[in-house]
Amino acid sequence: MLKFFLGVLVAGILSTNVNADWERVGSSDEYYYYVDTDKTRKASEYGKSYLKVWGKQVIYNDISKDGLSVDDYSISLWHINCNELTIGMKSYNEYKKSGKLLNSDHNSYVTMKDVIPNSIGESILEKSCKAFETPSF
């Protein structure tokens, strides 16, 4: 049963990658950062409301030499509280450019942290909150 659940989870994550409309929100010396604002959803847990936002990080300059290379990527599910300016990671999945899953992590409880000004986290929060406030037709 656990294998079935993991298979469904991985299939859902892979379909998120294939059908996503990624918008770039920033870059570093090694990565491009994206969010999929079309899949942003409002949710609540433990009495708190937040946005569920898919983020993607793609290597374009392999500085780290950590076994990953150019065009390898990760997809993360973020919880964002627009009013409190906080963000926390729900899940993280790392892939080779071929789509092969390398690593996966899932937090049952999300620890929300203040976003750092002028950071990628702040860019993800701002883009997601603005997109959710603006209806798309």
N, C-alpha and C positions, 0 to 999 in steps of 0.2 A: 504494500500500500504506500509506503514511504517513497519507493522508487517511482510509482505512478505520480504521486504529488510533485516530486522533484522534476519529473519529465514535463508535467503540465506547466510548472513554474518556469522552467527553462524555455519551453516553447512560447510562452507568453512574453518572456523577455526578448527572445529572438524576433518575434513578430513586431514587438515595439520598435526594434531597431530597423526592420525592413520598411515599415509603414510610417516612420516618423518624419516629421517636417522640422528638422533641426535648424535653429537660429543661433548664430554665433554671438556669444556675449563677452568674449575676451580671449586673451592668449597670455602665455608665459614664454620663457625661452625654449620650452620643450613641448608644450601642449596648446591645442585650440580647445576652447570650452564652448559648449552648446547647450541649449534647452529646447524642449519640444513643448511650446506653449499651447499647441492644439490639444494636447492630452492633459493639460493642467486641470485638476479637479479639486473641488472643495470637499473636505472631510472633517470629521471630528473624532476624538478619542480622549478618554479620561477627562471629559468635560471641556476640552479645548478644541477650537476650530483652527484649521490650517489648510494650506494648499498642498496637494500631492503633485510634485513636479519631477519629470524625468530629465536628467542631465547626462551629457556625454562629454568625454574627455578623449581627444585623439592626439597621439604622438605625431609631431611633424619634424622634430629634431631630437634624435636619440642621444641625449646627454647622459642620462643615468646609467646606461649599460647594465640594466637589471634583468636581462632576458627578454624584455619587450623591445620592439623595434618600430620603425616608422610605419604609420597607419594602423598599428595595434591600438585598441581603445578600451575604455570602460564605460559602462552605463550604470547610473546611480538613480535611486529613487529618493528624493528629498522631501522632507516636510518643512514647510515655510509658514511662519506666522508674520503676515504683513504688518499688523498693528504693533507687535512687540519687536519687530526687526530681528527675528531669530530664525535659525535654520538648523536642521539636524538630518542625518543620513539614516534612512530606513534599510536600504539594501545597496550592495555594490557588487558588480559583476565585471570581470576582466576578460577580454577576448583578444585572440590573434586576429589579424586583418581578414583571415579566411572565415571568421565567425566561430571558430572553435573556442569554447568556454575554457578559461584557464583557472579562474579563481572566483569564488562567490562567497559573500558574507551577508547575513540577514540579522538585523537587530529586532528583537521582539519589543523592546522599549526604545523609543527615540529620545536621545538627550539633546534638547534644544540649546543652542549657544548663540550669543549675540554675534551678528555679522561684524566683521572688521571693516571699518571705512576704507574705501578705495581698493577693495579686494575683489577677487573673482566671486567669492560668496555674496558680496553686496551686489555685484552685477547680476548674478543669478536671481537673487531676491527681487531686485528692482524690475527686471525684465518680466519675471513671472507674475508679480503683483500687478504691474501695469497691464499686461496682457489679459489677466483675469478680470480686471475692472472694465476693459474695453470690449464690448460685445462684438463678435465677428459675424458678418452676414454673408 
